[in-house]
Structure formats: structure tokens, C-alpha cells
Amino acid sequence: MIQQEIGQSGIQASAIGLGTWAIGGWKWGGTDDAASIDAISAAIDNGITLIDTAPAYGMGRSEEIVGRAIHGRRDKVVIATKCGLVWHHQNGPHHVDQNGQPIHRYLGRASIIHEVEQSLRRLNTDYIDLYITHWQDTVTPISETMATLEELRDQGKIRAIGASNVSVSDLQAYIAAGQLDAIQEQYNMVHRDIAKTLLPITVANNVATLSYSSLALGLLSGAMTSTRVFKGDDLRQTNPRFSPENRARVAAFMTAIEPIATIHDASLAQIVIAWTLQQAGVTFALCGARTAMQAQENAKAGTISLTPNDLAKIDSEIETHLAAI
Ligand SMILES: NC(=O)c1ccc[n+]([C@@H]2O[C@H](COP(=O)([O-])OP(=O)(O)OC[C@H]3O[C@@H](n4cnc5c(N)ncnc54)[C@H](OP(=O)(O)O)[C@@H]3O)[C@@H](O)[C@H]2O)c1
């Protein structure tokens, strides 16, 4: 497994990270605790040390499941969790509702200090390795947020600071205000918006980038059939990316890259993840998994090295098949 440093924090973690949004259930049609714990254990058994979660993933459920799964193995994992999507007050802009409760974006000092204690309790740990502002709040100055996070780092409650879903000006403000070690942004074969905006800045400033939805919510897993139906509140039900036309485009793309998978004795998902990890500026690829099999498959992508020829061929097939998605 490739290892990477989280910015300038001195913390090393596996380049493939396990994402646990779906494990929280919310927006993913529910969750199964036993399967989730198996998935987290399988990830660790297969070399994944980086585990990403957030309070908002099922209003604490994902963090609690991670806490249970890592019991007795805390020293084997690097935990990333987040702050700034809150339901204990209604300051800051409204973000979304969950279980009928409004969730607000807020990164004020007292709120973060409250949140970190809740996360430490749910995760059953006394430190968080990487603490990330989940979505940006338009009312609190980033300098105030950063000062709070640095205070927590000085106290040893967190070890590194990250920010997610940032604009270029947010990113610049974080870098100006203190030591930002990571950003977390959507990046995958069908969504590469940050390549020309955020990534040149992170590379120049030694800030790590964690790609999220690296498999485009499973669309690029190699297992997305034309007949797959999503249940309950699964967000993919209404996501236009999962239209029949797009699934057909993805299927044609997968057929085109199959020879590369064969050469590397790899699955299609592994080739997609390896490609993501080899893009300029991407340091870690977060991949969600709900079963032990998915976690194991995704972890193995961290041992694949695609050649320049492989990368060029994949880029050309992306252009041919996925550009319209
Ligand atoms: N900061 C943010 O705002 C933000 C936003 C989104 C995500 N994230 C983080 O990034 C992580 C990864 O992104 P994501 O979970 O949204 O999407 P993703 O990694 O692109 O897709 C995850 C889903 O794809 C399917 N899948 C994964 N591996 C597979 C395999 N080997 N074979 C077949 N299917 C497979 C699973 O769903 P099914 O089995 O149901 O198909 C899984 O839940 C999240 O879990 C979260 O930690 C952060």
C-alpha cells in the first residue's frame, strides 16, 4: 500500500482511505451495522489506515460505528472526521434536513469546541488525527475558525487541520491563517473541476488533497448495471449521473479499459481508483465501502502502478466515453 503524508503534519497514512458516509446510512438507503464493522475491519486488514467519517453521516451513527470497529486497534488507524454541519443550534446558513431536523453550516469557536467533544466520545478516542471543516460557513471569518482549530491542535485533541468544499478564496484564507494540512474535495473521472483551481494551490503549499466520491458514488465501480435500482433515501435514485444513458456510457468505458485491468491482474474499480490516485495533486483517494468485499477490493488498488501508456489510454477513453456525463 502506498503511504502518503498529510500535508506538513508528519502523519503518514495509506493513500487509499475508507470513506464511511454510506456506513452512516443517511442518503444511502440505510445501513447495516454488522456489515459496516466487517467492511472497516477488512479495510484495516488489507492495509488501509486512513478512515474518513463525519458527524453528519447519520447524525453520529457513522462515527459511532467507526468507534466500535476500531476498538483495540486505535493505534493502527488515522481518523479523519469533520466539524461545521451542526444540529445543536441554528446559527449559520441552513444546509439540509436530516430526520426532520435542520442541519446548519457553522464554524464558530464555541460550536467547534462542542462538536469536537461529541466526536471524541462517539469515536471512543482521545484524539482525532485530521479534523476537517465539512462545509464552509459564510458568517464566521476563516481566521476565527482556524484559530479555534489550532487551539485544539495545541491541546492535542486533533493532530492536523483540513477543510472541505472550499472555494479558491476560502483555501487562500485558510493557508494565510495557519497550517492547513489537507483539503477534501470531489474528484473522480467524471468530476475534475478542482484540477485547474484548487490543486495548483495545494501543490504549491504542501497541502494534501483527499479526493472524495472517487468512484463517483459507485457509478465507476465496474459493478453498476443498467438494472440496479436504488432504495429508500439513496441519493443516486434522483441523481442524473445514474441515468440509463450514462450507465451505458460507463459500461462502454469499462469495456475499453478492461485490457489494462487484465494486464495488472486488477478489477475495474481498482484501475479507476489507481488512476485517481495518480492524478497530479491527488494525495489520497477516499473510497466508500459497505461490505468487506468492497473494502478489500478497493484497498488493493493502493498497490497498483499504472504506466504512462496506461494513463494516456485511460484518459483517451474517458474523453471518448465519459465527457458527456
Ligand atoms: N467532504 C464531503 O463533503 C464529502 C462528500 C462525499 C463523500 N465524502 C467522503 O468520501 C468518501 C467516499 O465517497 P463516497 O462514499 O461518496 O462515494 P464513492 O467512494 O465514489 O462510492 C462509494 C459507493 O460505491 C459502491 N462501491 C464502492 N466500492 C465498490 C466496489 N469495489 N464494488 C462495487 N461497488 C462499490 C458502494 O455503494 P453500493 O454498494 O451501494 O453501490 C459505496 O458505498 C465518503 O464515504 C466520505 O467519507 C466527503
The ligand as an SDF file (V2000), in Angstrom:
LIG
                    3D

 48 52  0  0  0  0  0  0  0  0999 V2000
  -16.3870   16.2050    2.3980 N   0  0  0  0  0  0  0  0  0  0  0  0
  -17.5150   15.9350    1.7810 C   0  0  0  0  0  0  0  0  0  0  0  0
  -18.4060   16.7810    1.6070 O   0  0  0  0  0  0  0  0  0  0  0  0
  -17.7190   14.5360    1.2610 C   0  0  0  0  0  0  0  0  0  0  0  0
  -18.7140   14.2820    0.3080 C   0  0  0  0  0  0  0  0  0  0  0  0
  -18.8480   12.9910   -0.1740 C   0  0  0  0  0  0  0  0  0  0  0  0
  -18.0100   11.9870    0.2960 C   0  0  0  0  0  0  0  0  0  0  0  0
  -17.0690   12.2520    1.2400 N   0  0  0  0  0  0  0  0  0  0  0  0
  -16.1840   11.1950    1.7870 C   0  0  0  0  0  0  0  0  0  0  0  0
  -15.6220   10.4510    0.7130 O   0  0  0  0  0  0  0  0  0  0  0  0
  -15.9650    9.0790    0.8710 C   0  0  0  0  0  0  0  0  0  0  0  0
  -16.0180    8.3730   -0.4840 C   0  0  0  0  0  0  0  0  0  0  0  0
  -17.0280    8.9240   -1.2980 O   0  0  0  0  0  0  0  0  0  0  0  0
  -18.4960    8.2930   -1.4410 P   0  0  0  0  0  0  0  0  0  0  0  0
  -18.7140    7.2600   -0.3910 O   0  0  0  0  0  0  0  0  0  0  0  0
  -19.4150    9.4550   -1.5340 O   0  0  0  0  0  0  0  0  0  0  0  0
  -18.5120    7.6570   -2.8720 O   0  0  0  0  0  0  0  0  0  0  0  0
  -17.6390    6.5810   -3.6700 P   0  0  0  0  0  0  0  0  0  0  0  0
  -16.4630    6.1950   -2.9000 O   0  0  0  0  0  0  0  0  0  0  0  0
  -17.4700    7.1380   -5.0110 O   0  0  0  0  0  0  0  0  0  0  0  0
  -18.6880    5.3820   -3.7880 O   0  0  0  0  0  0  0  0  0  0  0  0
  -18.9900    4.5910   -2.6890 C   0  0  0  0  0  0  0  0  0  0  0  0
  -20.0540    3.5500   -3.0470 C   0  0  0  0  0  0  0  0  0  0  0  0
  -19.7090    2.8430   -4.2190 O   0  0  0  0  0  0  0  0  0  0  0  0
  -20.0450    1.4660   -4.0800 C   0  0  0  0  0  0  0  0  0  0  0  0
  -18.7710    0.7290   -4.1220 N   0  0  0  0  0  0  0  0  0  0  0  0
  -17.6050    1.0560   -3.5130 C   0  0  0  0  0  0  0  0  0  0  0  0
  -16.6370    0.1610   -3.7620 N   0  0  0  0  0  0  0  0  0  0  0  0
  -17.1770   -0.7520   -4.5690 C   0  0  0  0  0  0  0  0  0  0  0  0
  -16.6710   -1.9330   -5.1760 C   0  0  0  0  0  0  0  0  0  0  0  0
  -15.4040   -2.3020   -5.0020 N   0  0  0  0  0  0  0  0  0  0  0  0
  -17.5290   -2.6600   -5.9520 N   0  0  0  0  0  0  0  0  0  0  0  0
  -18.8090   -2.2720   -6.1440 C   0  0  0  0  0  0  0  0  0  0  0  0
  -19.3370   -1.1650   -5.5930 N   0  0  0  0  0  0  0  0  0  0  0  0
  -18.5410   -0.4120   -4.8050 C   0  0  0  0  0  0  0  0  0  0  0  0
  -20.7480    1.3240   -2.7310 C   0  0  0  0  0  0  0  0  0  0  0  0
  -22.1400    1.5650   -2.8650 O   0  0  0  0  0  0  0  0  0  0  0  0
  -23.2030    0.4320   -3.2830 P   0  0  0  0  0  0  0  0  0  0  0  0
  -22.6660   -0.8690   -2.8140 O   0  0  0  0  0  0  0  0  0  0  0  0
  -24.4560    0.8240   -2.6150 O   0  0  0  0  0  0  0  0  0  0  0  0
  -23.3240    0.5690   -4.7700 O   0  0  0  0  0  0  0  0  0  0  0  0
  -20.1760    2.5030   -1.9630 C   0  0  0  0  0  0  0  0  0  0  0  0
  -20.9830    2.9360   -0.9080 O   0  0  0  0  0  0  0  0  0  0  0  0
  -17.2830    9.1270    1.6520 C   0  0  0  0  0  0  0  0  0  0  0  0
  -17.6530    7.8900    2.1980 O   0  0  0  0  0  0  0  0  0  0  0  0
  -16.9510   10.1960    2.6530 C   0  0  0  0  0  0  0  0  0  0  0  0
  -16.1210    9.6640    3.6710 O   0  0  0  0  0  0  0  0  0  0  0  0
  -16.9050   13.5140    1.7040 C   0  0  0  0  0  0  0  0  0  0  0  0
  1  2  1  0
  2  3  2  0
  2  4  1  0
  4  5  1  0
  4 48  2  0
  5  6  2  0
  6  7  1  0
  7  8  2  0
  8  9  1  0
  8 48  1  0
  9 10  1  0
  9 46  1  0
 10 11  1  0
 11 12  1  0
 11 44  1  0
 12 13  1  0
 13 14  1  0
 14 15  2  0
 14 16  1  0
 14 17  1  0
 17 18  1  0
 18 19  2  0
 18 20  1  0
 18 21  1  0
 21 22  1  0
 22 23  1  0
 23 24  1  0
 23 42  1  0
 24 25  1  0
 25 26  1  0
 25 36  1  0
 26 27  1  0
 26 35  1  0
 27 28  2  0
 28 29  1  0
 29 30  1  0
 29 35  2  0
 30 31  1  0
 30 32  2  0
 32 33  1  0
 33 34  2  0
 34 35  1  0
 36 37  1  0
 36 42  1  0
 37 38  1  0
 38 39  2  0
 38 40  1  0
 38 41  1  0
 42 43  1  0
 44 45  1  0
 44 46  1  0
 46 47  1  0
M  CHG  2   8   1  16  -1
M  END
$$$$
